[in-house]
C-alpha cells in the first residue's frame, strides 16, 4: 500500500515528546513491512526550525518525509504544505492524519475528501474535556464547531491509542466514525541485568502542568528516604515553579532536574530507577511507561493514564489516585519490598514483549488500512 501520514511536526523535532516518536515508530515499521510510506509535515521545532531541506523527499529510516515552512507557527499554518497535499494526496491509497485543533489536520482532511481518499484521524490525546477547559476553552470549542466536526464526519475511521482515549473523546460530542484502538509501541531494548538504585523515583517526559509533577514532589513528604529525578524538556518554563514548591515544602535537596535526556543517558535513568512514576491528569497512552517497563522498572501511574488498565492486568505496577499522600504511600511500599519490585519489573517487560512492539502494532494497523480501502 501507499500510505500518507500528515502530522504538524516530525523528527528531528524531539521536544514534542511521545507523539513524535510514536508516529515515526509506526511509519518506520510500516515501511519495514514493505509499504510505501510518505510523511507531509512542517519544519517547526518549538521556537526554532528543524535543519531539513524543504519540499523534497528526505529519507528517515525508510520513510519519505517532506517538510514545509509554516509562517504561522502556532497553528502550523503552511501554504506550501496545503499546495503539496492538494496535488499529492491522490497518489496514496490511504491517509493518516495525526492531531486536532491544528491547520494540517483541516487541510489534509479536506484534500483527502476532495480526492476520495479514505483517511484516518488520530487525536493523540487532545480530545479531553478537562484539558480543553484548562487551555483555551473558547478557541478550541470554536475550532471544534467550525472545522473539527466536519473533519471527523468525513473521516473513514478514528484511531485511538487506548480505550481511555476513546472514552474521553466520546464526552466531547463530535462524530467518531468507525473508531478503533491500536496502541503505540517501542523498539524493544536488549535486557540488561543491572541492579537499580535503592530509593530513586524517576519522572521522564515533557515537563508540563498536566503530568502531575507537582503532586509527585508533594508526595516526597511521605517518602523521606527517596530522591526524585525529573528529566524532560521544559517548553513551558515550569521548572522554576516546581523548584519553588520543593523548596517551600522542604524537599528541595531530594529533587533533581536533569533537563531533556536521550540515548544512553535516558536508558541509564530508566534502568537504574527504583520506581517510575507518571501521575498525569490526562494521558491518552503513556509511551514512556513502555520504556520503563521494557527496562524492568515497576511503574506507579494514575487511572487517567491510557496504559493504566494494561499495567493493572499485568500486575506490572501500582495504580493510585492523583493525591500526594496516596502516591507517597504507594511508592513507599514499593521501596520497602524489593521482591515485589522485581516481580513487577519482570511482568512489565513481558507485557511489552507480548503486546507493544512495533512489528506487531504495525501489522495490526495495516489490517485497518486494508479494511478502509475496500
Buried (B, 14 or more C-beta within 10 A) or exposed (E): BEBBBBBBBBBEBEBBBBBBBBBBBBBBBBBBBEBBBBBBBBBBBEEEBBEBEBEEEBEBBBBBBBBBBBEEBEBBBBEBBBBBBBEBBEEBBBBBBBBBBBBBBBBBBBBBBEBEBBBBBBBBBBBBBEBBEEEEEEEBBEBBEEBBBBBBEBBBBBBBBBEBBBEBBEEBEBBBEBBBBBBBBBEBBEEEEEEBBEBBBBBBBBBBBBBBBBBBBBBBEBBEEBBBBBBBBBBEEBBEEBBEBBEEEEBBEBBEBBEBBEEEEBBBBBBBBBBBBBBBBBBBBBBBBBBBBBBBBBBBBBEBBBBBBBBBEBBBBBBBBBBBEBBBBBBBBBBEEEEBBEBBBBBBBBBBBEBBBBEBBBEBBBEBBEBBEE
